[in-house]
Amino acid sequence: MFSSKKLSRKVVDEQLLNDIYKLKDEWMSLKSIIERSVEPSEIGLYDLSVAQSKYFFLLREARNRNLSALHK
């Protein structure tokens, strides 16, 4: 009924690193916008906090998997 594909560790690690790079760009972009804002909105600050939390969560996951998240 359900077919389960087992993904190789290498594929999962590559996807994790790609997600880390994308989240870092998103976080830095939001941070730049907030810093340039005269009066940042609560939603903007919330989005910044969420992006930062996701980024650090994925960095911890990379560390647990013994990956280096430095840019290629």
Backbone as numpy.savetxt, mean C-alpha at the origin, in Angstrom:
# Nx Ny Nz CAx CAy CAz Cx Cy Cz
-16.64 -28.94 -7.24 -17.46 -27.77 -7.24 -16.59 -26.51 -7.24
-15.74 -26.37 -6.24 -14.84 -25.23 -6.19 -13.46 -25.69 -6.61
-12.90 -24.97 -7.55 -11.53 -25.30 -7.93 -10.61 -24.28 -7.28
-9.62 -24.77 -6.63 -8.70 -23.86 -5.96 -7.34 -23.96 -6.65
-6.91 -22.83 -7.13 -5.58 -22.75 -7.71 -4.62 -22.32 -6.61
-3.55 -23.02 -6.53 -2.54 -22.63 -5.56 -1.56 -21.71 -6.27
-1.51 -20.48 -5.81 -0.61 -19.51 -6.40 0.79 -19.73 -5.85
1.75 -19.56 -6.72 3.12 -19.73 -6.26 3.51 -18.55 -5.37
4.43 -18.80 -4.50 4.88 -17.77 -3.57 5.47 -16.58 -4.33
6.16 -16.85 -5.42 6.78 -15.79 -6.21 5.73 -14.84 -6.77
4.63 -15.38 -7.28 3.56 -14.56 -7.85 2.92 -13.69 -6.77
2.67 -14.28 -5.63 2.07 -13.54 -4.51 3.02 -12.44 -4.02
4.30 -12.76 -3.93 5.28 -11.76 -3.50 5.37 -10.60 -4.48
5.35 -10.89 -5.77 5.40 -9.83 -6.78 4.16 -8.93 -6.69
3.01 -9.54 -6.50 1.78 -8.75 -6.37 1.81 -7.89 -5.12
2.33 -8.44 -4.04 2.45 -7.68 -2.79 3.35 -6.46 -2.99
4.49 -6.65 -3.64 5.40 -5.53 -3.88 4.77 -4.49 -4.80
4.05 -4.93 -5.82 3.36 -3.99 -6.71 2.33 -3.18 -5.94
1.59 -3.83 -5.07 0.59 -3.14 -4.25 1.26 -2.13 -3.31
2.40 -2.48 -2.76 3.13 -1.57 -1.88 3.55 -0.33 -2.64
4.08 -0.50 -3.86 4.52 0.65 -4.65 3.33 1.55 -5.01
2.20 0.94 -5.38 1.02 1.73 -5.74 0.49 2.50 -4.52
0.44 1.83 -3.38 -0.06 2.49 -2.17 0.86 3.61 -1.72
2.16 3.43 -1.88 3.09 4.50 -1.50 2.85 5.72 -2.38
2.67 5.52 -3.68 2.40 6.64 -4.58 1.09 7.34 -4.20
0.07 6.54 -3.90 -1.23 7.11 -3.50 -1.09 7.91 -2.22
-0.39 7.34 -1.25 -0.21 7.99 0.04 0.55 9.32 -0.12
1.63 9.29 -0.89 2.42 10.50 -1.09 1.63 11.57 -1.85
0.82 11.14 -2.79 -0.02 12.08 -3.54 -1.03 12.76 -2.62
-1.71 11.96 -1.81 -2.68 12.52 -0.87 -2.00 13.43 0.15
-0.83 13.02 0.61 -0.09 13.83 1.58 0.28 15.18 0.99
0.71 15.17 -0.26 1.06 16.41 -0.94 -0.15 17.34 -1.07
-1.29 16.77 -1.42 -2.51 17.56 -1.55 -2.91 18.17 -0.21
-2.86 17.36 0.83 -3.24 17.84 2.18 -2.29 18.93 2.64
-1.00 18.77 2.38 -0.02 19.77 2.81 -0.22 21.10 2.10
-0.68 21.06 0.85 -0.91 22.29 0.09 -2.27 22.92 0.36
-3.14 22.18 1.04 -4.49 22.69 1.32 -4.46 23.73 2.43
-5.26 24.77 2.25 -5.38 25.79 3.29 -6.15 25.22 4.47
-7.25 24.56 4.16 -8.07 23.94 5.20 -8.50 22.56 4.71
-7.70 21.52 5.02 -8.03 20.18 4.53 -9.35 19.67 5.11
-10.10 18.95 4.29 -11.39 18.41 4.75 -11.16 17.18 5.61
-12.17 16.85 6.39 -12.09 15.65 7.23 -11.98 14.40 6.37
-12.67 14.40 5.25 -12.62 13.24 4.36 -11.23 13.07 3.78
-10.60 14.18 3.42 -9.23 14.13 2.90 -8.25 13.59 3.94
-8.39 14.06 5.17 -7.53 13.57 6.25 -7.78 12.10 6.53
-9.05 11.69 6.46 -9.40 10.29 6.65 -8.77 9.43 5.55
-8.90 9.87 4.30 -8.32 9.13 3.17 -6.81 9.01 3.32
-6.17 10.08 3.79 -4.73 10.05 4.01 -4.37 9.01 5.08
-5.13 9.00 6.15 -4.89 8.05 7.24 -5.08 6.60 6.77
-6.11 6.37 5.98 -6.38 5.02 5.47 -5.26 4.57 4.55
-4.82 5.44 3.64 -3.75 5.10 2.70 -2.46 4.78 3.45
-2.15 5.58 4.47 -0.95 5.36 5.27 -1.04 4.03 6.01
-2.18 3.74 6.58 -2.36 2.49 7.33 -2.23 1.27 6.42
-2.81 1.34 5.25 -2.70 0.23 4.29 -1.25 0.01 3.89
-0.54 1.11 3.63 0.86 1.03 3.21 1.71 0.36 4.29
1.56 0.80 5.53 2.36 0.22 6.60 1.97 -1.23 6.89
0.69 -1.56 6.72 0.26 -2.94 6.89 0.95 -3.84 5.87
0.98 -3.40 4.61 1.61 -4.21 3.57 3.13 -4.28 3.76
3.73 -3.22 4.27 5.17 -3.29 4.57 5.46 -4.33 5.65
4.59 -4.39 6.66 4.78 -5.42 7.70 4.61 -6.82 7.11
3.66 -6.97 6.21 3.46 -8.27 5.56 4.69 -8.64 4.74
5.26 -7.68 4.04 6.46 -7.94 3.26 7.62 -8.35 4.17
7.72 -7.68 5.31 8.78 -8.03 6.25 8.58 -9.45 6.79
7.34 -9.82 7.06 7.05 -11.18 7.54 7.39 -12.22 6.49
7.29 -11.84 5.21 7.60 -12.77 4.11 9.07 -12.66 3.68
9.86 -11.89 4.43 11.29 -11.69 4.14 11.52 -11.09 2.76
10.71 -10.09 2.41 10.86 -9.39 1.14 11.46 -8.02 1.38
12.17 -7.52 0.39 12.66 -6.16 0.43 11.73 -5.31 -0.40
11.17 -4.27 0.18 10.21 -3.42 -0.52 10.90 -2.19 -1.12
12.22 -2.24 -1.26 12.91 -1.14 -1.89 12.62 -1.16 -3.38
12.54 0.04 -3.97 12.23 0.11 -5.40 13.27 -0.64 -6.21
12.79 -1.24 -7.27 13.64 -2.07 -8.14 14.72 -1.26 -8.79
